[in-house]
Every structure is written in structure tokens, then in C-alpha cells.
Amino acid sequence: MYFPKIKMKFSKPATEPVFIGLKPEQQVISRFLDAVMANTNDVWKFVSKVYSPGLDLNELREILGMCEKIETSKAFYMNDTSRRLTRSIYVENPAINLRRLLHMRMIKDGGAWKIYGVEQEECRK
């Protein structure tokens, strides 16, 4: 299985960059958001079939398209149960005063993490 790597920056210069692999649920969210923005049918590979009818991909694509940056560093991670978890992602565009948390609800479906819902929450300045 392939795990993407993230380059880390430190205050002191290092001789070589340090890479940290993403956890499986982070990889699912990353690929899901890429598929949403690319507007492909691959997006449904990352969505649980049980809950997919209630997921509005057009609204999510519109929100992501308005954002200048998407940050996971300002987000939090919460395990609801052993088979469910919530991963929240902070998105913003100060030019249009858009600051939101996207709560990605995930479920363990056949051994893999699948998204079953996305909720959004307005954030203050």
C-alpha cells in the first residue's frame, strides 16, 4: 500500500528533509478532496455506500473552490468509537471572509475507512 509523504519544516536547518507518512484515514480524506475538486467519479470510492445519498458533493466542491488554503494543522482529530471517527479540516479565504471547519465523518467499512458525511461549521475571525 502506498502512503504519501509530507515534507516537514524545522526552525533549524537540517541536512536532509524529514518525511512523515499519512495515516490511512488521512490518506482517504486527502484523496477524497482531490477527487471532489477534479469532479471525477473516483470520489465514490471513498464514500460509504450506506450514507452516500445524503452527501452533497456540489456544495462541497463550491466551498473548496472558494478557498485559498486548506489546513489540517488547525484541525482536530476525534475517535467517536473504534469503527467511527471525525477528522476536521480548516478552510479559509480571508478576501471573502470565509472561514470554516469541515467535519469529515468516517466509518470503518470492510476494513477500510470510508466517508459517510461532511458537516460544515462557520468560524469566527
Backbone as XML, in Angstrom:
<?xml version="1.0"?>
<chain id="A" units="angstrom">
  <residue number="1" name="MET">
    <atom name="N" x="0.843" y="-1.175" z="0.000"/>
    <atom name="CA" x="0.000" y="0.000" z="0.000"/>
    <atom name="C" x="0.889" y="1.240" z="0.000"/>
  </residue>
  <residue number="2" name="TYR">
    <atom name="N" x="0.538" y="2.221" z="-0.787"/>
    <atom name="CA" x="1.308" y="3.455" z="-0.902"/>
    <atom name="C" x="0.789" y="4.485" z="0.090"/>
  </residue>
  <residue number="3" name="PHE">
    <atom name="N" x="1.688" y="5.100" z="0.852"/>
    <atom name="CA" x="1.332" y="6.175" z="1.763"/>
    <atom name="C" x="2.061" y="7.430" z="1.312"/>
  </residue>
  <residue number="4" name="PRO">
    <atom name="N" x="1.336" y="8.527" z="1.049"/>
    <atom name="CA" x="2.003" y="9.764" z="0.642"/>
    <atom name="C" x="2.844" y="10.323" z="1.775"/>
  </residue>
  <residue number="5" name="LYS">
    <atom name="N" x="3.825" y="11.148" z="1.445"/>
    <atom name="CA" x="4.717" y="11.730" z="2.433"/>
    <atom name="C" x="4.578" y="13.235" z="2.448"/>
  </residue>
  <residue number="6" name="ILE">
    <atom name="N" x="4.727" y="13.809" z="3.633"/>
    <atom name="CA" x="4.631" y="15.251" z="3.809"/>
    <atom name="C" x="5.998" y="15.757" z="4.237"/>
  </residue>
  <residue number="7" name="LYS">
    <atom name="N" x="6.482" y="16.796" z="3.598"/>
    <atom name="CA" x="7.765" y="17.379" z="3.962"/>
    <atom name="C" x="7.568" y="18.280" z="5.179"/>
  </residue>
  <residue number="8" name="MET">
    <atom name="N" x="8.384" y="18.073" z="6.198"/>
    <atom name="CA" x="8.295" y="18.838" z="7.437"/>
    <atom name="C" x="9.354" y="19.937" z="7.433"/>
  </residue>
  <residue number="9" name="LYS">
    <atom name="N" x="9.018" y="21.102" z="7.986"/>
    <atom name="CA" x="9.966" y="22.205" z="8.100"/>
    <atom name="C" x="10.299" y="22.426" z="9.565"/>
  </residue>
  <residue number="10" name="PHE">
    <atom name="N" x="11.545" y="22.670" z="9.845"/>
    <atom name="CA" x="12.002" y="22.927" z="11.202"/>
    <atom name="C" x="12.664" y="24.298" z="11.264"/>
  </residue>
  <residue number="11" name="SER">
    <atom name="N" x="12.722" y="24.871" z="12.472"/>
    <atom name="CA" x="13.328" y="26.197" z="12.617"/>
    <atom name="C" x="14.836" y="26.147" z="12.369"/>
  </residue>
  <residue number="12" name="LYS">
    <atom name="N" x="15.471" y="25.036" z="12.745"/>
    <atom name="CA" x="16.900" y="24.892" z="12.483"/>
    <atom name="C" x="17.089" y="24.191" z="11.140"/>
  </residue>
  <residue number="13" name="PRO">
    <atom name="N" x="18.068" y="24.623" z="10.349"/>
    <atom name="CA" x="18.274" y="23.956" z="9.061"/>
    <atom name="C" x="18.752" y="22.516" z="9.256"/>
  </residue>
  <residue number="14" name="ALA">
    <atom name="N" x="18.165" y="21.627" z="8.503"/>
    <atom name="CA" x="18.556" y="20.214" z="8.560"/>
    <atom name="C" x="19.344" y="19.866" z="7.312"/>
  </residue>
  <residue number="15" name="THR">
    <atom name="N" x="20.162" y="18.856" z="7.412"/>
    <atom name="CA" x="20.950" y="18.444" z="6.252"/>
    <atom name="C" x="20.076" y="17.743" z="5.223"/>
  </residue>
  <residue number="16" name="GLU">
    <atom name="N" x="19.062" y="17.013" z="5.684"/>
    <atom name="CA" x="18.154" y="16.321" z="4.778"/>
    <atom name="C" x="16.712" y="16.562" z="5.230"/>
  </residue>
  <residue number="17" name="PRO">
    <atom name="N" x="15.753" y="16.639" z="4.299"/>
    <atom name="CA" x="14.359" y="16.815" z="4.709"/>
    <atom name="C" x="13.842" y="15.563" z="5.420"/>
  </residue>
  <residue number="18" name="VAL">
    <atom name="N" x="12.898" y="15.772" z="6.320"/>
    <atom name="CA" x="12.276" y="14.675" z="7.050"/>
    <atom name="C" x="10.883" y="14.465" z="6.475"/>
  </residue>
  <residue number="19" name="PHE">
    <atom name="N" x="10.512" y="13.217" z="6.215"/>
    <atom name="CA" x="9.203" y="12.901" z="5.663"/>
    <atom name="C" x="8.413" y="12.056" z="6.655"/>
  </residue>
  <residue number="20" name="ILE">
    <atom name="N" x="7.141" y="12.360" z="6.772"/>
    <atom name="CA" x="6.250" y="11.605" z="7.639"/>
    <atom name="C" x="5.085" y="11.120" z="6.785"/>
  </residue>
  <residue number="21" name="GLY">
    <atom name="N" x="4.774" y="9.837" z="6.845"/>
    <atom name="CA" x="3.667" y="9.280" z="6.078"/>
    <atom name="C" x="2.325" y="9.593" z="6.702"/>
  </residue>
  <residue number="22" name="LEU">
    <atom name="N" x="1.284" y="9.678" z="5.882"/>
    <atom name="CA" x="-0.065" y="9.928" z="6.369"/>
    <atom name="C" x="-0.676" y="8.637" z="6.890"/>
  </residue>
  <residue number="23" name="LYS">
    <atom name="N" x="-1.559" y="8.760" z="7.877"/>
    <atom name="CA" x="-2.312" y="7.620" z="8.378"/>
    <atom name="C" x="-3.353" y="7.246" z="7.328"/>
  </residue>
  <residue number="24" name="PRO">
    <atom name="N" x="-3.863" y="6.007" z="7.358"/>
    <atom name="CA" x="-4.831" y="5.586" z="6.335"/>
    <atom name="C" x="-6.057" y="6.489" z="6.225"/>
  </residue>
  <residue number="25" name="GLU">
    <atom name="N" x="-6.605" y="6.953" z="7.366"/>
    <atom name="CA" x="-7.792" y="7.813" z="7.282"/>
    <atom name="C" x="-7.456" y="9.180" z="6.711"/>
  </residue>
  <residue number="26" name="GLN">
    <atom name="N" x="-6.240" y="9.694" z="6.950"/>
    <atom name="CA" x="-5.829" y="10.967" z="6.365"/>
    <atom name="C" x="-5.641" y="10.827" z="4.863"/>
  </residue>
  <residue number="27" name="GLN">
    <atom name="N" x="-5.144" y="9.684" z="4.454"/>
    <atom name="CA" x="-4.953" y="9.421" z="3.036"/>
    <atom name="C" x="-6.305" y="9.391" z="2.320"/>
  </residue>
  <residue number="28" name="VAL">
    <atom name="N" x="-7.305" y="8.786" z="2.948"/>
    <atom name="CA" x="-8.642" y="8.732" z="2.357"/>
    <atom name="C" x="-9.201" y="10.140" z="2.183"/>
  </residue>
  <residue number="29" name="ILE">
    <atom name="N" x="-9.059" y="10.978" z="3.203"/>
    <atom name="CA" x="-9.583" y="12.346" z="3.126"/>
    <atom name="C" x="-8.851" y="13.145" z="2.057"/>
  </residue>
  <residue number="30" name="SER">
    <atom name="N" x="-7.538" y="13.013" z="2.006"/>
    <atom name="CA" x="-6.755" y="13.728" z="1.007"/>
    <atom name="C" x="-7.170" y="13.343" z="-0.406"/>
  </residue>
  <residue number="31" name="ARG">
    <atom name="N" x="-7.281" y="12.065" z="-0.657"/>
    <atom name="CA" x="-7.685" y="11.602" z="-1.992"/>
    <atom name="C" x="-9.134" y="11.954" z="-2.300"/>
  </residue>
  <residue number="32" name="PHE">
    <atom name="N" x="-9.995" y="11.904" z="-1.284"/>
    <atom name="CA" x="-11.397" y="12.274" z="-1.460"/>
    <atom name="C" x="-11.508" y="13.734" z="-1.892"/>
  </residue>
  <residue number="33" name="LEU">
    <atom name="N" x="-10.804" y="14.633" z="-1.194"/>
    <atom name="CA" x="-10.855" y="16.056" z="-1.545"/>
    <atom name="C" x="-10.279" y="16.320" z="-2.930"/>
  </residue>
  <residue number="34" name="ASP">
    <atom name="N" x="-9.206" y="15.610" z="-3.293"/>
    <atom name="CA" x="-8.652" y="15.745" z="-4.646"/>
    <atom name="C" x="-9.672" y="15.312" z="-5.697"/>
  </residue>
  <residue number="35" name="ALA">
    <atom name="N" x="-10.371" y="14.206" z="-5.436"/>
    <atom name="CA" x="-11.372" y="13.710" z="-6.390"/>
    <atom name="C" x="-12.568" y="14.657" z="-6.482"/>
  </residue>
  <residue number="36" name="VAL">
    <atom name="N" x="-12.961" y="15.258" z="-5.358"/>
    <atom name="CA" x="-14.067" y="16.223" z="-5.377"/>
    <atom name="C" x="-13.699" y="17.415" z="-6.252"/>
  </residue>
  <residue number="37" name="MET">
    <atom name="N" x="-12.487" y="17.946" z="-6.064"/>
    <atom name="CA" x="-12.057" y="19.109" z="-6.846"/>
    <atom name="C" x="-11.873" y="18.775" z="-8.327"/>
  </residue>
  <residue number="38" name="ALA">
    <atom name="N" x="-11.454" y="17.549" z="-8.631"/>
    <atom name="CA" x="-11.272" y="17.144" z="-10.025"/>
    <atom name="C" x="-12.601" y="16.780" z="-10.689"/>
  </residue>
  <residue number="39" name="ASN">
    <atom name="N" x="-13.672" y="16.660" z="-9.875"/>
    <atom name="CA" x="-15.001" y="16.336" z="-10.374"/>
    <atom name="C" x="-15.013" y="15.013" z="-11.152"/>
  </residue>
  <residue number="40" name="THR">
    <atom name="N" x="-14.433" y="13.980" z="-10.540"/>
    <atom name="CA" x="-14.402" y="12.661" z="-11.167"/>
    <atom name="C" x="-15.312" y="11.692" z="-10.424"/>
  </residue>
  <residue number="41" name="ASN">
    <atom name="N" x="-15.614" y="10.582" z="-11.060"/>
    <atom name="CA" x="-16.419" y="9.544" z="-10.416"/>
    <atom name="C" x="-15.615" y="8.756" z="-9.387"/>
  </residue>
  <residue number="42" name="ASP">
    <atom name="N" x="-14.302" y="8.976" z="-9.337"/>
    <atom name="CA" x="-13.465" y="8.297" z="-8.340"/>
    <atom name="C" x="-13.848" y="8.688" z="-6.926"/>
  </residue>
  <residue number="43" name="VAL">
    <atom name="N" x="-14.544" y="9.798" z="-6.768"/>
    <atom name="CA" x="-14.913" y="10.276" z="-5.440"/>
    <atom name="C" x="-15.755" y="9.232" z="-4.697"/>
  </residue>
  <residue number="44" name="TRP">
    <atom name="N" x="-16.544" y="8.461" z="-5.409"/>
    <atom name="CA" x="-17.436" y="7.494" z="-4.763"/>
    <atom name="C" x="-16.689" y="6.298" z="-4.194"/>
  </residue>
  <residue number="45" name="LYS">
    <atom name="N" x="-15.421" y="6.107" z="-4.573"/>
    <atom name="CA" x="-14.616" y="5.030" z="-3.977"/>
    <atom name="C" x="-14.354" y="5.302" z="-2.502"/>
  </residue>
  <residue number="46" name="PHE">
    <atom name="N" x="-14.390" y="6.564" z="-2.085"/>
    <atom name="CA" x="-14.046" y="6.955" z="-0.728"/>
    <atom name="C" x="-15.269" y="7.193" z="0.157"/>
  </residue>
  <residue number="47" name="VAL">
    <atom name="N" x="-16.459" y="6.969" z="-0.404"/>
    <atom name="CA" x="-17.703" y="7.244" z="0.312"/>
    <atom name="C" x="-18.395" y="5.929" z="0.646"/>
  </residue>
  <residue number="48" name="SER">
    <atom name="N" x="-18.888" y="5.818" z="1.879"/>
    <atom name="CA" x="-19.635" y="4.634" z="2.294"/>
    <atom name="C" x="-20.947" y="4.567" z="1.519"/>
  </residue>
  <residue number="49" name="LYS">
    <atom name="N" x="-21.256" y="3.420" z="0.974"/>
    <atom name="CA" x="-22.476" y="3.260" z="0.170"/>
    <atom name="C" x="-23.745" y="3.416" z="1.003"/>
  </residue>
  <residue number="50" name="VAL">
    <atom name="N" x="-23.666" y="3.135" z="2.284"/>
    <atom name="CA" x="-24.826" y="3.231" z="3.160"/>
    <atom name="C" x="-25.289" y="4.681" z="3.318"/>
  </residue>
  <residue number="51" name="TYR">
    <atom name="N" x="-24.340" y="5.618" z="3.398"/>
    <atom name="CA" x="-24.674" y="7.004" z="3.699"/>
    <atom name="C" x="-24.522" y="7.945" z="2.508"/>
  </residue>
  <residue number="52" name="SER">
    <atom name="N" x="-24.078" y="7.476" z="1.374"/>
    <atom name="CA" x="-23.758" y="8.350" z="0.251"/>
    <atom name="C" x="-24.919" y="9.171" z="-0.313"/>
  </residue>
  <residue number="53" name="PRO">
    <atom name="N" x="-26.187" y="8.745" z="-0.242"/>
    <atom name="CA" x="-27.244" y="9.588" z="-0.819"/>
    <atom name="C" x="-27.364" y="10.971" z="-0.177"/>
  </residue>
  <residue number="54" name="GLY">
    <atom name="N" x="-26.963" y="11.127" z="1.077"/>
    <atom name="CA" x="-27.092" y="12.411" z="1.745"/>
    <atom name="C" x="-25.908" y="13.334" z="1.564"/>
  </residue>
  <residue number="55" name="LEU">
    <atom name="N" x="-24.899" y="12.931" z="0.810"/>
    <atom name="CA" x="-23.687" y="13.720" z="0.645"/>
    <atom name="C" x="-23.809" y="14.642" z="-0.566"/>
  </residue>
  <residue number="56" name="ASP">
    <atom name="N" x="-23.710" y="15.949" z="-0.340"/>
    <atom name="CA" x="-23.843" y="16.936" z="-1.409"/>
    <atom name="C" x="-22.449" y="17.334" z="-1.910"/>
  </residue>
  <residue number="57" name="LEU">
    <atom name="N" x="-21.991" y="16.685" z="-2.962"/>
    <atom name="CA" x="-20.646" y="16.941" z="-3.496"/>
    <atom name="C" x="-20.560" y="18.288" z="-4.196"/>
  </residue>
  <residue number="58" name="ASN">
    <atom name="N" x="-21.644" y="18.753" z="-4.785"/>
    <atom name="CA" x="-21.619" y="20.057" z="-5.465"/>
    <atom name="C" x="-21.375" y="21.188" z="-4.475"/>
  </residue>
  <residue number="59" name="GLU">
    <atom name="N" x="-22.026" y="21.136" z="-3.318"/>
    <atom name="CA" x="-21.818" y="22.168" z="-2.300"/>
    <atom name="C" x="-20.389" y="22.114" z="-1.760"/>
  </residue>
  <residue number="60" name="LEU">
    <atom name="N" x="-19.879" y="20.902" z="-1.525"/>
    <atom name="CA" x="-18.507" y="20.744" z="-1.041"/>
    <atom name="C" x="-17.507" y="21.259" z="-2.074"/>
  </residue>
  <residue number="61" name="ARG">
    <atom name="N" x="-17.731" y="20.967" z="-3.346"/>
    <atom name="CA" x="-16.857" y="21.434" z="-4.424"/>
    <atom name="C" x="-16.876" y="22.963" z="-4.509"/>
  </residue>
  <residue number="62" name="GLU">
    <atom name="N" x="-18.036" y="23.555" z="-4.295"/>
    <atom name="CA" x="-18.164" y="25.015" z="-4.323"/>
    <atom name="C" x="-17.371" y="25.649" z="-3.177"/>
  </residue>
  <residue number="63" name="ILE">
    <atom name="N" x="-17.474" y="25.080" z="-1.986"/>
    <atom name="CA" x="-16.744" y="25.606" z="-0.823"/>
    <atom name="C" x="-15.244" y="25.479" z="-1.028"/>
  </residue>
  <residue number="64" name="LEU">
    <atom name="N" x="-14.783" y="24.319" z="-1.461"/>
    <atom name="CA" x="-13.352" y="24.106" z="-1.678"/>
    <atom name="C" x="-12.810" y="24.995" z="-2.789"/>
  </residue>
  <residue number="65" name="GLY">
    <atom name="N" x="-13.626" y="25.262" z="-3.805"/>
    <atom name="CA" x="-13.211" y="26.125" z="-4.905"/>
    <atom name="C" x="-13.033" y="27.579" z="-4.491"/>
  </residue>
  <residue number="66" name="MET">
    <atom name="N" x="-13.733" y="28.008" z="-3.449"/>
    <atom name="CA" x="-13.622" y="29.382" z="-2.966"/>
    <atom name="C" x="-12.451" y="29.577" z="-2.008"/>
  </residue>
  <residue number="67" name="CYS">
    <atom name="N" x="-11.860" y="28.500" z="-1.540"/>
    <atom name="CA" x="-10.832" y="28.597" z="-0.500"/>
    <atom name="C" x="-9.446" y="28.811" z="-1.082"/>
  </residue>
  <residue number="68" name="GLU">
    <atom name="N" x="-8.692" y="29.684" z="-0.423"/>
    <atom name="CA" x="-7.294" y="29.897" z="-0.794"/>
    <atom name="C" x="-6.406" y="28.822" z="-0.198"/>
  </residue>
  <residue number="69" name="LYS">
    <atom name="N" x="-6.748" y="28.381" z="1.006"/>
    <atom name="CA" x="-5.922" y="27.348" z="1.620"/>
    <atom name="C" x="-6.769" y="26.391" z="2.434"/>
  </residue>
  <residue number="70" name="ILE">
    <atom name="N" x="-6.270" y="25.176" z="2.506"/>
    <atom name="CA" x="-6.893" y="24.108" z="3.271"/>
    <atom name="C" x="-5.842" y="23.614" z="4.247"/>
  </residue>
  <residue number="71" name="GLU">
    <atom name="N" x="-6.155" y="23.677" z="5.534"/>
    <atom name="CA" x="-5.171" y="23.328" z="6.545"/>
    <atom name="C" x="-5.672" y="22.205" z="7.430"/>
  </residue>
  <residue number="72" name="THR">
    <atom name="N" x="-4.818" y="21.223" z="7.623"/>
    <atom name="CA" x="-5.125" y="20.191" z="8.597"/>
    <atom name="C" x="-4.434" y="20.478" z="9.915"/>
  </residue>
  <residue number="73" name="SER">
    <atom name="N" x="-3.480" y="21.416" z="9.925"/>
    <atom name="CA" x="-2.748" y="21.717" z="11.152"/>
    <atom name="C" x="-3.618" y="22.427" z="12.182"/>
  </residue>
  <residue number="74" name="LYS">
    <atom name="N" x="-4.636" y="23.169" z="11.739"/>
    <atom name="CA" x="-5.522" y="23.858" z="12.666"/>
    <atom name="C" x="-6.751" y="23.011" z="12.987"/>
  </residue>
  <residue number="75" name="ALA">
    <atom name="N" x="-6.762" y="21.788" z="12.544"/>
    <atom name="CA" x="-7.908" y="20.919" z="12.733"/>
    <atom name="C" x="-7.658" y="19.943" z="13.876"/>
  </residue>
  <residue number="76" name="PHE">
    <atom name="N" x="-8.685" y="19.225" z="14.227"/>
    <atom name="CA" x="-8.544" y="18.256" z="15.300"/>
    <atom name="C" x="-9.001" y="16.886" z="14.840"/>
  </residue>
  <residue number="77" name="TYR">
    <atom name="N" x="-8.696" y="15.919" z="15.663"/>
    <atom name="CA" x="-8.933" y="14.531" z="15.332"/>
    <atom name="C" x="-9.653" y="13.901" z="16.507"/>
  </residue>
  <residue number="78" name="MET">
    <atom name="N" x="-10.740" y="13.219" z="16.270"/>
    <atom name="CA" x="-11.519" y="12.660" z="17.365"/>
    <atom name="C" x="-12.004" y="11.268" z="16.990"/>
  </residue>
  <residue number="79" name="ASN">
    <atom name="N" x="-11.778" y="10.303" z="17.867"/>
    <atom name="CA" x="-12.328" y="8.963" z="17.682"/>
    <atom name="C" x="-13.682" y="8.906" z="18.362"/>
  </residue>
  <residue number="80" name="ASP">
    <atom name="N" x="-14.720" y="8.662" z="17.608"/>
    <atom name="CA" x="-16.048" y="8.534" z="18.191"/>
    <atom name="C" x="-16.198" y="7.144" z="18.822"/>
  </residue>
  <residue number="81" name="THR">
    <atom name="N" x="-15.846" y="6.120" z="18.090"/>
    <atom name="CA" x="-15.823" y="4.736" z="18.577"/>
    <atom name="C" x="-14.685" y="4.049" z="17.840"/>
  </residue>
  <residue number="82" name="SER">
    <atom name="N" x="-14.569" y="2.752" z="18.032"/>
    <atom name="CA" x="-13.500" y="2.037" z="17.327"/>
    <atom name="C" x="-13.752" y="1.950" z="15.823"/>
  </residue>
  <residue number="83" name="ARG">
    <atom name="N" x="-15.011" y="2.079" z="15.397"/>
    <atom name="CA" x="-15.328" y="1.974" z="13.970"/>
    <atom name="C" x="-15.704" y="3.313" z="13.344"/>
  </residue>
  <residue number="84" name="ARG">
    <atom name="N" x="-15.753" y="4.380" z="14.128"/>
    <atom name="CA" x="-16.115" y="5.693" z="13.600"/>
    <atom name="C" x="-15.142" y="6.736" z="14.108"/>
  </residue>
  <residue number="85" name="LEU">
    <atom name="N" x="-14.861" y="7.730" z="13.271"/>
    <atom name="CA" x="-14.024" y="8.839" z="13.703"/>
    <atom name="C" x="-14.397" y="10.083" z="12.931"/>
  </residue>
  <residue number="86" name="THR">
    <atom name="N" x="-13.967" y="11.216" z="13.464"/>
    <atom name="CA" x="-14.207" y="12.509" z="12.832"/>
    <atom name="C" x="-12.868" y="13.191" z="12.642"/>
  </residue>
  <residue number="87" name="ARG">
    <atom name="N" x="-12.612" y="13.650" z="11.420"/>
    <atom name="CA" x="-11.393" y="14.401" z="11.112"/>
    <atom name="C" x="-11.863" y="15.736" z="10.572"/>
  </residue>
  <residue number="88" name="SER">
    <atom name="N" x="-11.450" y="16.815" z="11.217"/>
    <atom name="CA" x="-11.897" y="18.145" z="10.806"/>
    <atom name="C" x="-10.782" y="18.887" z="10.086"/>
  </residue>
  <residue number="89" name="ILE">
    <atom name="N" x="-11.169" y="19.629" z="9.066"/>
    <atom name="CA" x="-10.219" y="20.354" z="8.233"/>
    <atom name="C" x="-10.639" y="21.821" z="8.193"/>
  </residue>
  <residue number="90" name="TYR">
    <atom name="N" x="-9.674" y="22.707" z="8.390"/>
    <atom name="CA" x="-9.923" y="24.150" z="8.375"/>
    <atom name="C" x="-9.690" y="24.678" z="6.965"/>
  </residue>
  <residue number="91" name="VAL">
    <atom name="N" x="-10.667" y="25.421" z="6.447"/>
    <atom name="CA" x="-10.542" y="26.045" z="5.123"/>
    <atom name="C" x="-10.843" y="27.527" z="5.267"/>
  </residue>
  <residue number="92" name="GLU">
    <atom name="N" x="-10.131" y="28.347" z="4.478"/>
    <atom name="CA" x="-10.372" y="29.786" z="4.574"/>
    <atom name="C" x="-10.034" y="30.520" z="3.288"/>
  </residue>
  <residue number="93" name="ASN">
    <atom name="N" x="-10.679" y="31.684" z="3.168"/>
    <atom name="CA" x="-10.362" y="32.665" z="2.150"/>
    <atom name="C" x="-10.673" y="34.024" z="2.771"/>
  </residue>
  <residue number="94" name="PRO">
    <atom name="N" x="-9.649" y="34.711" z="3.325"/>
    <atom name="CA" x="-9.885" y="35.991" z="4.001"/>
    <atom name="C" x="-10.473" y="37.072" z="3.092"/>
  </residue>
  <residue number="95" name="ALA">
    <atom name="N" x="-10.209" y="36.992" z="1.803"/>
    <atom name="CA" x="-10.698" y="38.011" z="0.877"/>
    <atom name="C" x="-12.221" y="38.071" z="0.848"/>
  </residue>
  <residue number="96" name="ILE">
    <atom name="N" x="-12.878" y="36.937" z="1.009"/>
    <atom name="CA" x="-14.343" y="36.912" z="1.009"/>
    <atom name="C" x="-14.890" y="36.555" z="2.396"/>
  </residue>
  <residue number="97" name="ASN">
    <atom name="N" x="-14.025" y="36.636" z="3.414"/>
    <atom name="CA" x="-14.396" y="36.378" z="4.807"/>
    <atom name="C" x="-14.988" y="34.974" z="4.988"/>
  </residue>
  <residue number="98" name="LEU">
    <atom name="N" x="-14.337" y="33.979" z="4.400"/>
    <atom name="CA" x="-14.775" y="32.597" z="4.510"/>
    <atom name="C" x="-13.817" y="31.847" z="5.424"/>
  </residue>
  <residue number="99" name="ARG">
    <atom name="N" x="-14.332" y="31.370" z="6.544"/>
    <atom name="CA" x="-13.557" y="30.564" z="7.484"/>
    <atom name="C" x="-14.478" y="29.463" z="7.987"/>
  </residue>
  <residue number="100" name="ARG">
    <atom name="N" x="-14.116" y="28.221" z="7.678"/>
    <atom name="CA" x="-14.982" y="27.102" z="8.057"/>
    <atom name="C" x="-14.176" y="25.899" z="8.494"/>
  </residue>
  <residue number="101" name="LEU">
    <atom name="N" x="-14.825" y="25.086" z="9.306"/>
    <atom name="CA" x="-14.321" y="23.766" z="9.634"/>
    <atom name="C" x="-15.192" y="22.770" z="8.891"/>
  </residue>
  <residue number="102" name="LEU">
    <atom name="N" x="-14.573" y="21.864" z="8.181"/>
    <atom name="CA" x="-15.298" y="20.782" z="7.523"/>
    <atom name="C" x="-15.072" y="19.524" z="8.355"/>
  </residue>
  <residue number="103" name="HIS">
    <atom name="N" x="-16.129" y="18.997" z="8.934"/>
    <atom name="CA" x="-16.042" y="17.796" z="9.761"/>
    <atom name="C" x="-16.305" y="16.585" z="8.869"/>
  </residue>
  <residue number="104" name="MET">
    <atom name="N" x="-15.259" y="15.815" z="8.629"/>
    <atom name="CA" x="-15.368" y="14.605" z="7.818"/>
    <atom name="C" x="-15.698" y="13.437" z="8.740"/>
  </residue>
  <residue number="105" name="ARG">
    <atom name="N" x="-16.900" y="12.912" z="8.631"/>
    <atom name="CA" x="-17.327" y="11.766" z="9.429"/>
    <atom name="C" x="-16.954" y="10.496" z="8.679"/>
  </residue>
  <residue number="106" name="MET">
    <atom name="N" x="-16.257" y="9.593" z="9.366"/>
    <atom name="CA" x="-15.763" y="8.381" z="8.700"/>
    <atom name="C" x="-16.188" y="7.133" z="9.472"/>
  </residue>
  <residue number="107" name="ILE">
    <atom name="N" x="-16.323" y="6.037" z="8.731"/>
    <atom name="CA" x="-16.694" y="4.757" z="9.311"/>
    <atom name="C" x="-15.783" y="3.681" z="8.726"/>
  </residue>
  <residue number="108" name="LYS">
    <atom name="N" x="-15.472" y="2.676" z="9.530"/>
    <atom name="CA" x="-14.667" y="1.547" z="9.050"/>
    <atom name="C" x="-15.620" y="0.630" z="8.300"/>
  </residue>
  <residue number="109" name="ASP">
    <atom name="N" x="-15.440" y="0.537" z="6.998"/>
    <atom name="CA" x="-16.344" y="-0.201" z="6.127"/>
    <atom name="C" x="-15.552" y="-1.290" z="5.413"/>
  </residue>
  <residue number="110" name="GLY">
    <atom name="N" x="-15.687" y="-2.529" z="5.857"/>
    <atom name="CA" x="-14.959" y="-3.637" z="5.240"/>
    <atom name="C" x="-13.456" y="-3.520" z="5.420"/>
  </residue>
  <residue number="111" name="GLY">
    <atom name="N" x="-13.008" y="-2.994" z="6.532"/>
    <atom name="CA" x="-11.577" y="-2.868" z="6.812"/>
    <atom name="C" x="-10.942" y="-1.586" z="6.318"/>
  </residue>
  <residue number="112" name="ALA">
    <atom name="N" x="-11.673" y="-0.775" z="5.560"/>
    <atom name="CA" x="-11.137" y="0.496" z="5.048"/>
    <atom name="C" x="-11.980" y="1.646" z="5.575"/>
  </residue>
  <residue number="113" name="TRP">
    <atom name="N" x="-11.345" y="2.807" z="5.747"/>
    <atom name="CA" x="-12.077" y="3.990" z="6.183"/>
    <atom name="C" x="-12.830" y="4.590" z="5.007"/>
  </residue>
  <residue number="114" name="LYS">
    <atom name="N" x="-14.114" y="4.871" z="5.216"/>
    <atom name="CA" x="-14.971" y="5.490" z="4.198"/>
    <atom name="C" x="-15.673" y="6.693" z="4.814"/>
  </residue>
  <residue number="115" name="ILE">
    <atom name="N" x="-15.912" y="7.701" z="4.004"/>
    <atom name="CA" x="-16.588" y="8.912" z="4.450"/>
    <atom name="C" x="-18.092" y="8.695" z="4.355"/>
  </residue>
  <residue number="116" name="TYR">
    <atom name="N" x="-18.809" y="9.022" z="5.441"/>
    <atom name="CA" x="-20.258" y="8.884" z="5.401"/>
    <atom name="C" x="-20.976" y="10.215" z="5.578"/>
  </residue>
  <residue number="117" name="GLY">
    <atom name="N" x="-20.235" y="11.270" z="5.833"/>
    <atom name="CA" x="-20.873" y="12.569" z="5.963"/>
    <atom name="C" x="-19.857" y="13.689" z="6.082"/>
  </residue>
  <residue number="118" name="VAL">
    <atom name="N" x="-20.232" y="14.857" z="5.608"/>
    <atom name="CA" x="-19.402" y="16.046" z="5.736"/>
    <atom name="C" x="-20.300" y="17.156" z="6.271"/>
  </residue>
  <residue number="119" name="GLU">
    <atom name="N" x="-19.915" y="17.707" z="7.425"/>
    <atom name="CA" x="-20.648" y="18.817" z="8.008"/>
    <atom name="C" x="-19.742" y="20.029" z="8.015"/>
  </residue>
  <residue number="120" name="GLN">
    <atom name="N" x="-20.316" y="21.197" z="7.895"/>
    <atom name="CA" x="-19.511" y="22.421" z="7.917"/>
    <atom name="C" x="-19.926" y="23.308" z="9.066"/>
  </residue>
  <residue number="121" name="GLU">
    <atom name="N" x="-18.953" y="24.015" z="9.591"/>
    <atom name="CA" x="-19.171" y="24.903" z="10.727"/>
    <atom name="C" x="-18.492" y="26.225" z="10.453"/>
  </residue>
  <residue number="122" name="GLU">
    <atom name="N" x="-19.228" y="27.330" z="10.603"/>
    <atom name="CA" x="-18.665" y="28.668" z="10.417"/>
    <atom name="C" x="-17.703" y="28.978" z="11.564"/>
  </residue>
  <residue number="123" name="CYS">
    <atom name="N" x="-16.606" y="29.638" z="11.275"/>
    <atom name="CA" x="-15.625" y="30.025" z="12.290"/>
    <atom name="C" x="-15.548" y="31.551" z="12.369"/>
  </residue>
  <residue number="124" name="ARG">
    <atom name="N" x="-15.243" y="32.032" z="13.551"/>
    <atom name="CA" x="-15.047" y="33.470" z="13.730"/>
    <atom name="C" x="-13.675" y="33.859" z="13.271"/>
  </residue>
  <residue number="125" name="LYS">
    <atom name="N" x="-13.446" y="35.164" z="13.133"/>
    <atom name="CA" x="-12.125" y="35.677" z="12.759"/>
    <atom name="C" x="-11.119" y="35.318" z="13.805"/>
  </residue>
</chain>
